């Protein structure tokens, strides 16, 4: 699994930029994406996919231990739809 350090190392290697600058850019990119999603905006990354906020409605569920009905509150989540280019690479 590739993590932040792996991406920062590889980008620094490919571009010749300092790892500190690459790490700062990486952090800023994801901070801006988070801010956009918090405002219910879509975040489109060309040739990769689209991130967007989706709302899950309130519903009735069951406690698996007791079988009792419980109320599950409405919530928001982030959905990802891959771009055709990404799907083709998989």
C-alpha positions as CSV (number, residue, x, y, z in Angstrom):
1,X,0.0,0.0,0.0
2,X,1.4,3.4,-1.0
3,X,1.2,6.1,1.7
4,X,2.2,9.7,1.9
5,X,5.9,9.0,2.4
6,X,5.9,6.8,-0.7
7,X,4.2,9.4,-2.9
8,X,6.4,12.2,-1.6
9,X,9.6,10.2,-2.2
10,X,8.5,9.2,-5.7
11,X,7.4,12.7,-6.7
12,X,10.6,14.2,-5.4
13,X,12.6,11.7,-7.3
14,X,10.7,12.3,-10.6
15,X,10.7,16.1,-10.4
16,X,13.9,16.9,-8.5
17,X,12.0,19.1,-6.0
18,X,12.9,19.0,-2.3
19,X,10.9,16.5,-0.3
20,X,9.8,19.2,2.1
21,X,8.2,21.2,-0.7
22,X,6.6,18.1,-2.2
23,X,5.2,17.2,1.3
24,X,3.9,20.7,1.8
25,X,2.2,20.6,-1.7
26,X,0.7,17.1,-0.9
27,X,-0.7,18.3,2.4
28,X,-2.1,21.5,0.8
29,X,-3.7,19.5,-2.0
30,X,-5.6,17.2,0.3
31,X,-6.5,20.1,2.7
32,X,-8.1,22.0,-0.3
33,X,-9.9,18.8,-1.4
34,X,-11.3,18.4,2.1
35,X,-12.5,22.0,2.2
36,X,-14.2,21.7,-1.1
37,X,-16.0,18.5,-0.1
38,X,-17.0,20.1,3.2
39,X,-18.8,22.7,1.2
40,X,-20.6,20.0,-0.9
41,X,-18.5,20.7,-4.0
42,X,-17.4,18.0,-6.4
43,X,-13.7,17.4,-6.7
44,X,-12.8,16.2,-10.2
45,X,-9.3,14.9,-10.8
46,X,-8.8,14.5,-14.6
47,X,-8.0,10.9,-15.7
48,X,-8.5,9.7,-12.1
49,X,-12.1,10.3,-11.0
50,X,-14.6,12.4,-9.1
51,X,-15.1,12.7,-5.4
52,X,-18.4,14.0,-4.2
53,X,-20.5,14.2,-1.1
54,X,-23.5,11.8,-0.8
55,X,-26.2,11.9,1.8
56,X,-27.5,8.7,3.4
57,X,-31.1,9.0,4.6
58,X,-32.2,8.1,8.1
59,X,-33.3,4.5,8.4
60,X,-34.3,1.8,10.9
61,X,-31.8,-0.9,11.6
62,X,-31.4,-3.8,14.0
63,X,-29.1,-4.4,16.9
64,X,-27.4,-7.7,15.9
65,X,-27.0,-8.8,19.6
66,X,-30.6,-8.2,20.7
67,X,-32.6,-7.9,17.5
68,X,-34.1,-4.7,18.8
69,X,-34.9,-2.0,16.2
70,X,-32.7,1.1,16.4
71,X,-32.9,4.4,14.5
72,X,-29.9,5.2,12.4
73,X,-29.5,8.9,11.8
74,X,-29.0,10.4,8.3
75,X,-25.3,11.0,7.5
76,X,-23.0,12.3,4.8
77,X,-20.2,10.3,3.2
78,X,-17.7,10.8,0.3
79,X,-18.3,8.8,-2.9
80,X,-15.7,8.2,-5.5
81,X,-16.5,7.5,-9.2
82,X,-13.4,6.4,-11.2
83,X,-12.7,8.0,-14.6
84,X,-12.7,5.8,-17.7
85,X,-8.9,6.1,-18.0
86,X,-8.4,4.7,-14.5
87,X,-10.9,1.9,-15.0
88,X,-9.2,0.9,-18.2
89,X,-5.8,0.8,-16.4
90,X,-7.3,-1.6,-13.8
